[in-house]
Amino acid sequence: MVRMTGAEAIIECLRREGVEVIFGLPGGVLLPLYDALYSSELRHILVRHEQAAAHAADGYARATGRVGVCLATSGPGATNLVTGIATAYMDSVPIVAMTGQVNTGLIGKDAFQEADITGITMPITKHNYLIKSSRDIPRVFREAFYIARTGRPGPVLIDLPRDITVDELEFDYPEINLPGYNPSTKVHQLQIRRAAEVLMAAERPVIYAGGGVRYADAHEELFQLATRLNAPVTTTLMGMGCFPTDHPLSLGMLGMHGTKYANLAVQEADVLLAVGARFDDRVTGKIASFAPKARIIHIDVDAAEIGKNVRVDIPIVGDAKIALTELLKHVQQRPWTEWNEKILMWKKEYPLRYTRDENVIKPQFVIEKICELCPDAIIVTEVGQNQMWAAQFFKHKHPRKFITSGGLGTMGYGFPAAIGAKVGRPECEVIDIAGDGSFQMNIQELATAVVNDIPVKIAILNNGVLGMVRQWQTLFFGRRYSHTTLGDVPDFVKVAEAYGALGLRATKPSEVEDVLKEGLASDRPTVMDFIVHRDEKVSPMVPAGASLSEILELDS
Amino acid sequence: MKHTIAVIVENKPGVLTRISGLFSRRGFNIESLSVGATDNPAYSRMTISVEGDDVVLEQVVKQLSKLINVIRVSRLDPEESVERELAIIKVSANKDTRSEIMQIVSVFRARIIDVSPRSLIIEVTGDEKKVDALQQMLRQFGIKEMARTGKVSMVRGSKVVQAGP
């Protein structure tokens, strides 16, 4: 065994866990750890605000499938991570967040920059630790990475009092011993056979796939099952890319801003197979009238998700890849039926559409153009209208290439997450589809992108308002636009230039393609400012609390 | 409906907070909660009495099971379990009422553990109903103070709830 300081042990643990990059920002109590980092080979990316460190670790994790790591100092540094940790928790993203803490002897004394971050993050982490002795560092780090990436993935926080990073220990990396944590891998064979029977006998089957398919890398199995059953597939926002949206069996997204045909199909289905999805309220609409005719089969790695929101007829607890592989052993090729024809008809009758305009840029048009020019890009979004249009109008084909804050709906997520995704997948073009409201929430990270030479592209659908909230005000609050107008500031091109990034602007539809071509060709961080109409709406829409059958098509 | 669950947890700081936090966050109602050591110093046992229908109970069990520090969660069927609670009750007493109180205590097979000129402390063990009934009977004399432990519970027969398989 080797004797070393706590800080050196932490670096050694990160090395053993295969960590290649940390997103962070130093502070007083972290000085010993940052000093050890200085002489290590670990890449560290200095952010301008800790929230961005958490989002970048999250974007890195979603894009690569590896555990993302962020680091912030005690007190305000740690509390600034909270939104990012909650975002990762809601979307089941594996990150390890390390926070500095005051010396163990000062804990509980309201010391300078002290915050009870393990208490604060208890409800938004899969697990968290406060290390009280340097001897525990190797065990805790090993457990933290294991917990973050296995089962239903999620964020784990490790709080590091300053003195434990200075104290010495004999380094030994112990085996995992967690008697209370047994992520289920095997699936129940009887339930698999029952599910297969029900699917084979179905007249109007629908597969509803969520983020669990992506995390389990089960998209190929999903594709095989869907084509063998000739079952149409709808995905959640988190599941976008797990089934190619240009396939005849694809229904696109379901739910509040899903396609009309996906929602109709779910409401008509006699069997609904949910895979790695959690029946979120944005998906189900009014829960009592969701999929009223369907027997529901639910595959989820988290037993607590089964039966949480809807009654389930056949529960299958287990990893989506394993469950689908088992299911494939028991189902045979089914023919193309009237049900498939009916869905094709609905797709023809109710396509996603918008009204084109010669003079004003339509945000949907910008996204179609991005898709045309860069179909294999990693698309990251902010939250609101930009996010929904990106989900609807980009032709998603690849898992792990659509990165968005689904559960928490965090404005300001997209840009730092795009930085993380680009660091993890430098060979891919990474485009943040943003709104002017969301982008301003972490705009300071332009410095991080420029200084570290991370050439992400930001396409701002700039309508000068908080567009989604304005849409609701238009529809449900008598056009009383209470505090949703942001104005024409700032000049995003000048902001980009001030940070040393490239800034481009399009004000007319005819300029969109040129701006995109120039922006995508650039090898620098680039802000593309598309001035769009402020009253363009996301359509169709199921009003909050209404049934999926009550979907409205809105005019722009 | 009231349910009883036994939870074996790791004996580590913060575990009680994780469990009580989970209950409040998910909107589950705790009726009573008692914690104590087990034969193995690494683990503690909690008995939690929770109010809700079967769907709520199933969520409680599943959500508790997800906590890393929770080793085992068992639902205890009241028909097949023994339940006990301990209460100590300080009652006003003087020379006129003392003998009547002592008679009641004897009927309930409770014990008097402290006597002073103006009060008595009574210790009672039993199921919730018995403790409630004694409390009810003593109220007429004036209950000055009371401490109840919350119930602990165990399945009858050879079936066990423990950390190991």
Interface residues (C-beta under 8 A of the other chain):
Chain A: T118 G119 M122 P123 K126 H127 L130 I147 L178 P179 G180 Y181 D302 A303 A304 G307 K308
Chain B: V9 E10 G14 T17 R18 G21 L22 R25 V55 E58 Q59 K62 Q63 S65 K66 L67 I68 N69 V70 I71 A163
